Structure formats: C-alpha cells, structure tokens
C-alpha cells in the first residue's frame, strides 16, 4: 500500500505463532462458541463493571465499509427505560404474531416456543440496542451498512459469551419505536435488540442441533 499525506500508514503489529499453538487456540475458541445458546430466561443480577464496555470495544473493532464504522451501541440499564422498551416491543410483537406473521414463519419458529411476550427485556440487567448509523447532519453516507453492523454484532456476541454472559438477538417488527425509547436521531436506524446478563438458575433452551462441519464448509 502506497502512503500519501492524506492516507498515512503504520506498521502492522503481528507475530507468527507456531502452527500447533494456532490449531489449539482455534479449537479452544470453537469449542467455547459451540456452547453458546440464545437465552430467554435471565437472572436480574448485575453484570460485573467493565464487561459490557470491553465487549462493545471488541465489537467496534470490526471491519466496516470505508472504515466509517456505521454503528451505535446503546446500553440500556435504567429499569424504567427497560420497562418502556418491553411495553413498546410487546405491542408491536402482539400485532405481528396475531396479524402480520406469515404462517410458514410461525411454523418454523414453533419448536422454539416464542410468542409476543418479551419479559427478558425487563428482567435482563442490560439491554444493548444496536443502531445502523446512516447519513445525517453530523454523519457521512456509509457503505455496506448491514454487512458492517452484522460483523460487529457477531463480535459482540462472541465477546459477551467469552466473558460468561448470556445473550439473545431480538428483532421486533417494526423497530422504529426504539429511536424514541433510546432517544436516538432519525439517521440512526434500529438493527437489533440484545438482552445481556446471567441466565436464570432454572433457564432452559430448546433441544436443537447445529449442522455438521461437512454440511456448512466446502473446499474447492
């Protein structure tokens, strides 16, 4: 890469590790992530100081189109705001499940057992609302927004799971009410709602399986 006055560069800080160590660490990380499950039953216990900040910092290291970093992570801990968030989400979800959801979608999610009730939005001690940042009075036009934000959310989930916390990806439909609840400007568009915390002591998850590596990985 050619350096110019407008585009300075710095040396890449990296070191090559022994292949055996790389394989070991990759395997340990994969084993850790395969224990991750989406949780809908949370304990109200507070999360340790600094964990959410570190996880968001990891998420914000994600690559993005033109390095414009078109994301905003709104960390909601105030009980009253979480209550408002739940009430607004349940109002939208009740309408969705009753009238707008296609029958085929309801059939697909039937084994998971979800419905319009979202108590986790109020019980979980932290709810992170992720917004896409589009062009506005103080923000430039972004590129590959959904791809960029999606990668960042993946890193956020991995960081929180690595720290020992449970998460859930929740996408109420529609989501514009989140701008009002979170006090965000119109150029920020809701992408995802993520309750975060410890799972409840008696939490249960659906008995689901993941596709084997031979089915999801192709060599060519």
Secondary structure by P-SEA (a helix, b strand, c coil): ccccccbbbbccccccccaaaaaaaaaaaaaaaaaccccccccccccccaaaaaaaaaaaccccccccccbbbbbbccaaaaaaaaaaaaaaaaaaacccccaaaaaaaccccccccccccccccbbbbbbbbccccccccccaaaaaaaaaaaaaaaaaaaabbbbbbbbccccccccccccccccccccbbbbbcccccccccccccccccccccccc
